[in-house]
Amino acid sequence: MVKIAEKFEKNETIGMEPLSISEKINNFIQKKRKVLVIGMISIIVLLVVLIAVLSIRDTLQSKALSKVEDFTRRYEVLRVDVNEPSKETEVTALVDELAAFAPKNSGYAGARGYAMLASIHGDKKNWEAAEKAWTNAARIGAKTYLAPVSLFNAAVAAEEQDNIPGAIALYEESVSLGAIFPAAPKAQFSIGRLQEAQNNKDAAIEAYRTLMSTWPNDTTWTNLAQNRIIFLTAQ
């Protein structure tokens, strides 16, 4: 009799209907409700913090861009007479403000600040300071269109200091961003020109050939490169 009863109970257990998905979910929620509530509160707090951070960042960026516009207006007024003694006080004040502003801002705003600072140094033929500021503009504005332009201008400043190897390296870096740099063919030609200046004939020819193969539709610099190759190979 005992065996029959056990068999009956076993069959009855096996015959129980399985729980539905909704019942399983409900049971899980009931068991884990404390953990779930804490998790939901944490997510809400994180979202509130994220929104606050993004809002603050947008406000700061807006203020930075507004400041950049103010610097730009002042520079445009001063640039014509930047070397006039009567404007020296204003120029110095602008330089000091830009030097304080640029390192504290990232992205376009910081890069633009360094670019204006570099332009002023260039206007004053202070090429060492100009190169440093242009390089900083490229680094801070690495994800903007200012990066290759700044590298190119830094190369020009290096040339003005007769730092030919440094200029070549900066031109090469600007060329590497050629996809967003319309003046990349000019930079590549400058590499060949400077290699010529150092009597590196083979390196110059290689640079010119790279220009011709990479930008075949840029007739101005490609034609000049071809002429230089003909001249160098005829020597």
Secondary structure, 3 states (H helix, E strand, C coil): CHHHHHHHHHHHHHCCCCCCHHHHHHHHHHHHHHHHHHHHHHHHHHHHHHHHHHHHHHHHHHHHHHHHHHHHHHHHHHHHHCCCHHHHHHHHHHHHHHHHHHHHCCHHHHHHHHHHHHHHHHHCCCHHHHHHHHHHHHHHCCCCCHHHHHHHHHHHHHHHCCCHHHHHHHHHHHHCCHHHCCCHHHHHHHHHHHHHHCCCHHHHHHHHHHHHHHCCCCHHHHHHHHHHHHHHHHC
